[in-house]
């Protein structure tokens, strides 16, 4: 069905096509404050996602538990939802706000040689079954599940791989897959720029991204980073990409969510971030603090510590006055509530960070805020 036929069908059956709109409110250098407008609400940027993974669900963490965060995006993996027979991304959760779908790049790198790739899509084994995913299927799942922001199937390569041809292939494969994806829908679709740290591969991907963005695609994401490369190399590549992308489109950075990285990449023109580090580290007892620092709740020095997790934090756990000693005692015996509290606290640190960053950008003081926040950056404090 061509685009004209789809438009007539939507008109006849009163179907409203979901769209992404973006409006810039303020700018300070390359850092900017904007509004990401979707059919399920407006999200102020810079912003973060809550990656609602199987791990969070297994620990009983629910999106509605972060009721104070009404202006962020929920991220879900539509493939795993489909495997579980869940047909709508809001099924089982109280989340009336925007939802983003996962593109699955992480799984590609983690599967490595067990994954077969072709221009038609991906093939891999799952529970003794052969699974094949075609690019258009990813978008079809997203559309049928009422996803607001769809990340298409992209080809990801481990950033520190020494074979430059793999990064060129990644950029070309992603471009080919995108053409299949776009045949399904283009109104709430991101283009994912690939190429690792290879500038030639990135130029190929950026050329195609700009071509697609000029022809109706609403948003762009940068993938293929945060895989063991030095932070400085990641920041340089982020800036390399954002300087070559249109300023009127929202830019998402895939898989990056450490506080220092969020600030450095906001400064380089990124509008939204996703990642699992905050909740994953909370699950293992690492407590994030304002200023990008952290401590390990397992350490004996917190046995009798009656202070809250972070006096600078406004999360429900810290506001309720729950002490480090109390959480440590319960965490050590595997108390599920204690684990959920640490996950919620860490995630809220990032939520509070982007909220404060937006205010600093609007006041034209982002660099000063970043300098004061990071100070002399020494993340581990005990």
C-alpha positions as CSV (number, residue, x, y, z in Angstrom):
1,X,0.0,0.0,0.0
2,X,1.5,3.4,-1.0
3,X,1.4,6.5,1.1
4,X,-1.6,7.9,-0.8
5,X,-3.6,4.8,-0.2
6,X,-2.7,4.8,3.5
7,X,-3.8,8.4,3.8
8,X,-7.2,7.6,2.2
9,X,-7.6,4.5,4.4
10,X,-6.9,6.5,7.6
11,X,-9.4,9.2,6.5
12,X,-12.1,6.7,5.7
13,X,-11.7,4.9,9.0
14,X,-11.1,8.0,11.1
15,X,-7.6,6.9,12.1
16,X,-5.4,9.6,13.5
17,X,-1.8,9.1,12.5
18,X,0.6,9.6,15.4
19,X,3.2,12.2,14.8
20,X,6.3,13.6,16.6
21,X,6.6,17.4,16.8
22,X,9.5,19.3,18.3
23,X,9.7,22.9,19.4
24,X,12.9,24.6,20.8
25,X,12.1,26.9,23.8
26,X,15.6,28.1,24.8
27,X,19.2,27.5,23.8
28,X,22.6,28.0,25.6
29,X,25.4,27.2,23.3
30,X,24.5,23.8,21.8
31,X,22.4,22.9,24.9
32,X,18.8,23.4,24.3
33,X,15.4,23.2,26.0
34,X,12.5,22.0,23.9
35,X,9.2,20.3,23.8
36,X,8.7,16.8,22.3
37,X,5.0,16.7,21.4
38,X,3.3,13.3,20.9
39,X,-0.2,12.0,20.9
40,X,0.1,11.0,24.5
41,X,1.4,14.3,25.8
42,X,4.2,16.8,25.8
43,X,7.7,16.0,27.2
44,X,10.1,18.8,28.1
45,X,13.6,18.2,26.9
46,X,16.4,17.5,27.9
47,X,14.7,14.4,29.3
48,X,15.3,10.7,30.2
49,X,13.4,7.5,29.8
50,X,12.4,4.9,32.3
51,X,13.6,1.7,30.7
52,X,10.9,-0.7,31.9
53,X,12.9,-4.0,31.6
54,X,12.0,-7.5,32.6
55,X,14.4,-7.0,35.6
56,X,12.4,-4.1,36.9
57,X,9.1,-6.0,36.4
58,X,10.5,-9.0,38.2
59,X,11.4,-6.9,41.2
60,X,7.9,-5.5,41.3
61,X,9.0,-2.0,40.2
62,X,6.1,-0.3,38.5
63,X,6.2,2.9,36.4
64,X,3.3,4.3,38.4
65,X,5.6,4.2,41.5
66,X,7.4,7.3,40.1
67,X,4.3,9.4,40.2
68,X,6.4,12.6,40.6
69,X,7.9,12.1,37.2
70,X,4.9,13.0,34.9
71,X,7.0,14.5,32.1
72,X,9.3,11.6,31.0
73,X,9.1,8.7,28.5
74,X,8.5,5.0,29.3
75,X,10.7,2.7,27.2
76,X,9.7,-0.8,26.4
77,X,11.0,-3.6,24.2
78,X,8.2,-4.5,21.8
79,X,9.8,-7.8,20.8
80,X,9.7,-9.2,24.4
81,X,6.2,-7.9,24.8
82,X,5.1,-9.7,21.7
83,X,6.8,-12.9,23.0
84,X,4.7,-12.6,26.1
85,X,1.5,-12.0,24.2
86,X,1.2,-8.4,25.3
87,X,-0.4,-6.4,22.4
88,X,-0.3,-2.8,23.9
89,X,2.7,-1.1,25.5
90,X,0.4,0.3,28.2
91,X,-1.1,-3.1,29.1
92,X,-0.5,-4.0,32.7
93,X,1.0,-0.5,33.6
94,X,-0.7,2.8,34.5
95,X,1.1,5.0,32.1
96,X,-1.0,7.4,30.0
97,X,2.1,9.3,28.9
98,X,4.5,8.8,25.9
99,X,6.2,5.5,25.3
100,X,9.3,4.7,23.2
101,X,10.1,1.3,21.8
102,X,13.5,-0.3,22.0
103,X,15.4,-1.0,18.8
104,X,17.3,-4.0,20.2
105,X,20.8,-2.9,19.4
106,X,22.1,-4.1,22.8
107,X,20.8,-7.7,22.0
108,X,22.7,-7.7,18.7
109,X,26.1,-7.0,20.4
110,X,25.4,-9.4,23.3
111,X,24.5,-12.3,20.9
112,X,27.6,-11.7,18.8
113,X,28.4,-14.7,16.6
114,X,25.1,-16.4,17.4
115,X,23.3,-13.8,15.4
116,X,22.8,-14.0,11.6
117,X,22.3,-10.8,9.7
118,X,21.2,-10.0,6.2
119,X,19.5,-7.2,4.3
120,X,16.3,-9.0,5.1
121,X,16.7,-8.8,8.9
122,X,18.0,-10.8,11.9
123,X,17.9,-14.5,12.7
124,X,18.8,-16.0,16.1
125,X,17.9,-18.9,18.5
126,X,15.6,-18.4,21.4
127,X,14.4,-21.2,23.7
128,X,15.4,-23.8,21.0
129,X,13.4,-21.8,18.4
130,X,14.6,-20.0,15.3
131,X,13.5,-16.4,15.4
132,X,13.6,-14.1,12.4
133,X,13.0,-10.4,12.7
134,X,12.5,-8.3,9.6
135,X,12.9,-4.5,9.8
136,X,9.3,-3.8,8.8
137,X,8.0,-6.1,11.6
138,X,9.6,-3.9,14.3
139,X,7.7,-0.9,13.1
140,X,4.5,-2.9,12.7
141,X,4.8,-4.1,16.3
142,X,5.3,-0.5,17.5
143,X,2.4,0.8,15.5
144,X,0.0,-1.9,16.6
145,X,1.1,-1.5,20.2
146,X,0.5,2.3,20.1
147,X,4.1,3.3,20.6
148,X,4.6,7.1,20.3
149,X,8.3,7.0,19.5
150,X,9.6,4.1,17.5
151,X,13.2,3.1,17.2
152,X,13.6,0.9,14.1
153,X,15.8,-2.1,13.7
154,X,19.4,-0.9,13.4
155,X,22.8,-2.6,13.0
156,X,25.0,-2.2,16.0
157,X,28.7,-3.1,16.3
158,X,30.9,-3.2,19.4
159,X,32.5,0.2,19.6
160,X,36.0,-1.1,20.2
161,X,36.0,-3.5,17.3
162,X,39.2,-3.1,15.3
163,X,37.7,-3.9,11.9
164,X,36.7,-0.6,10.2
165,X,34.7,-2.5,7.5
166,X,32.2,-3.6,10.2
167,X,31.3,0.0,11.0
168,X,30.8,0.9,7.3
169,X,28.7,-2.2,7.0
170,X,26.7,-1.2,10.1
171,X,25.9,2.2,8.6
172,X,24.9,0.7,5.2
173,X,22.8,-2.1,6.8
174,X,21.0,0.4,9.0
175,X,20.2,2.5,6.0
176,X,18.8,-0.4,4.0
177,X,16.7,-1.7,7.0
178,X,15.4,1.8,7.5
179,X,13.9,1.8,3.9
180,X,12.0,-1.3,4.8
181,X,10.9,0.2,8.1
182,X,9.7,3.4,6.5
183,X,7.4,1.5,4.1
184,X,5.3,0.7,7.1
185,X,5.1,4.2,8.7
186,X,7.3,7.3,8.9
187,X,5.2,9.6,11.2
188,X,6.6,8.5,14.6
189,X,9.9,6.9,13.5
190,X,13.5,7.8,14.4
191,X,16.4,7.4,12.1
192,X,19.4,5.8,14.0
193,X,22.8,7.0,13.1
194,X,25.5,4.3,13.3
195,X,29.2,3.9,12.7
196,X,30.9,3.6,16.1
197,X,34.0,5.9,16.4
198,X,34.7,5.5,12.6
199,X,34.2,9.0,11.1
200,X,33.9,7.7,7.5
201,X,31.1,5.3,8.6
202,X,29.4,8.0,10.5
203,X,29.5,10.3,7.5
204,X,27.8,7.7,5.5
205,X,25.1,7.3,8.1
206,X,24.7,11.0,8.7
207,X,24.3,11.6,5.0
208,X,21.5,9.1,4.8
209,X,20.0,10.4,8.1
210,X,19.8,14.0,6.7
211,X,18.3,12.8,3.5
212,X,15.5,11.0,5.4
213,X,15.0,13.9,7.8
214,X,14.5,16.3,4.8
215,X,11.9,13.9,3.4
216,X,9.5,13.7,6.4
217,X,11.2,11.7,9.2
218,X,10.6,13.6,12.4
219,X,13.5,12.6,14.7
220,X,17.0,11.1,14.9
221,X,18.9,9.0,17.4
222,X,22.7,8.3,17.7
223,X,23.6,4.7,18.5
224,X,26.7,2.5,18.6
225,X,28.4,4.3,21.6
226,X,29.0,3.7,25.3
227,X,30.6,0.3,24.6
228,X,33.9,0.6,26.6
229,X,35.3,3.5,24.6
230,X,36.9,6.4,26.5
231,X,34.4,9.0,27.6
232,X,36.3,11.7,25.7
233,X,36.0,9.7,22.5
234,X,32.3,9.3,23.0
235,X,31.8,13.0,23.6
236,X,33.8,13.9,20.5
237,X,31.7,11.5,18.3
238,X,28.4,12.9,19.8
239,X,29.5,16.4,18.8
240,X,30.6,15.2,15.4
241,X,27.1,13.9,14.8
242,X,25.0,16.7,16.3
243,X,27.0,19.4,14.4
244,X,26.0,17.6,11.2
245,X,22.3,17.1,12.0
246,X,19.5,19.6,11.5
247,X,18.8,21.8,14.5
248,X,15.0,21.5,14.3
249,X,14.8,17.8,14.9
250,X,14.9,16.0,18.3
251,X,18.1,14.1,19.0
252,X,18.2,11.0,21.2
253,X,21.3,9.2,22.5
254,X,20.9,5.5,22.8
255,X,22.1,3.6,25.9
256,X,23.7,6.5,27.8
257,X,22.4,7.6,31.2
258,X,25.3,8.2,33.7
259,X,25.0,11.7,35.1
260,X,28.4,13.0,33.9
261,X,27.6,11.6,30.4
262,X,24.1,13.2,30.4
263,X,25.5,16.7,31.2
264,X,28.4,16.4,28.7
265,X,26.1,15.3,25.9
266,X,23.4,17.9,26.7
267,X,26.2,20.4,26.2
268,X,26.8,18.8,22.8
269,X,23.2,19.1,21.7
270,X,21.4,15.9,22.8
271,X,17.8,16.2,23.8
272,X,16.9,12.8,25.3
273,X,18.6,9.8,26.9
274,X,17.9,6.2,27.8
275,X,19.7,3.5,29.7
276,X,19.5,1.0,32.5
277,X,22.6,1.9,34.6
278,X,20.6,3.8,37.3
279,X,18.2,0.9,38.1
280,X,20.7,-1.9,37.5
281,X,23.3,-0.3,39.9
282,X,20.6,0.3,42.4
283,X,19.7,-3.4,42.3
284,X,23.3,-4.2,43.2
285,X,23.5,-1.7,46.1
286,X,25.3,1.2,44.4
287,X,23.7,4.4,45.6
288,X,23.9,7.5,43.3
289,X,24.5,10.9,44.8
290,X,24.0,14.5,43.5
291,X,27.2,15.5,41.7
292,X,27.7,12.2,39.9
293,X,29.1,10.4,42.9
294,X,28.0,7.1,44.5
295,X,28.6,4.8,47.4
296,X,28.1,1.1,48.1
297,X,25.3,0.4,50.6
298,X,26.9,-2.9,51.5
299,X,29.8,-1.2,53.2
300,X,29.9,-1.5,57.0
301,X,30.3,2.2,57.6
302,X,26.6,2.6,56.9
303,X,25.4,0.1,59.6
304,X,24.5,2.9,62.0
305,X,24.1,5.8,59.5
306,X,20.7,7.5,60.2
307,X,21.1,9.9,57.3
308,X,19.0,9.7,54.2
309,X,20.5,8.3,51.0
310,X,21.2,11.8,49.7
311,X,20.4,15.1,51.5
312,X,20.2,16.8,48.0
313,X,17.7,14.3,46.6
314,X,13.9,14.9,46.4
315,X,12.9,11.4,45.6
316,X,10.1,9.8,47.7
317,X,12.6,7.6,49.6
318,X,14.7,10.5,50.7
319,X,11.7,12.7,51.4
320,X,10.2,10.0,53.6
321,X,13.4,10.1,55.7
322,X,14.3,6.4,55.2
323,X,17.8,6.0,56.6
324,X,20.9,4.4,55.0
325,X,21.1,2.0,58.0
326,X,17.5,0.9,57.5
327,X,17.9,0.3,53.8
328,X,21.3,-1.5,54.3
329,X,19.8,-3.9,56.8
330,X,16.9,-4.8,54.5
331,X,19.0,-4.9,51.3
332,X,21.5,-7.3,52.9
333,X,18.7,-9.9,53.4
334,X,17.3,-9.4,49.9
335,X,14.3,-7.3,50.9
336,X,12.4,-6.5,47.6
337,X,11.2,-3.1,48.8
338,X,14.7,-2.0,49.7
339,X,15.9,-3.0,46.2
340,X,13.0,-1.1,44.6
341,X,13.8,2.0,46.8
342,X,17.4,2.0,45.6
343,X,16.3,1.7,42.0
344,X,13.8,4.5,42.4
345,X,16.3,6.7,44.1
346,X,19.0,6.3,41.5
347,X,16.5,6.9,38.6
348,X,15.2,10.0,40.3
349,X,18.8,11.4,40.5
350,X,18.8,11.5,36.7
351,X,15.2,12.9,36.6
352,X,16.3,15.7,39.0
353,X,19.4,16.3,37.0
354,X,17.7,16.9,33.6
355,X,15.0,19.0,35.3
356,X,17.7,21.3,36.9
357,X,19.6,21.3,33.6
358,X,16.6,22.6,31.7
359,X,16.3,25.5,34.2
360,X,20.0,26.3,33.8
361,X,19.7,26.4,30.0
362,X,16.7,28.7,30.2
363,X,18.7,31.0,32.5
364,X,21.7,30.9,30.2
365,X,23.8,29.3,32.9
366,X,24.2,25.7,31.8
367,X,28.1,25.7,31.8
368,X,28.2,27.1,35.3
369,X,25.7,24.5,36.5
370,X,27.6,21.7,34.9
371,X,30.9,23.0,36.4
372,X,29.3,23.2,39.9
373,X,27.6,19.9,39.6
374,X,30.6,17.9,38.6
375,X,33.2,19.9,40.6
376,X,36.4,17.8,40.9
377,X,34.8,14.6,39.5
378,X,35.7,11.6,41.7
379,X,32.7,9.3,41.6
380,X,33.3,6.8,44.3
381,X,33.0,8.1,47.9
382,X,32.7,4.9,50.0
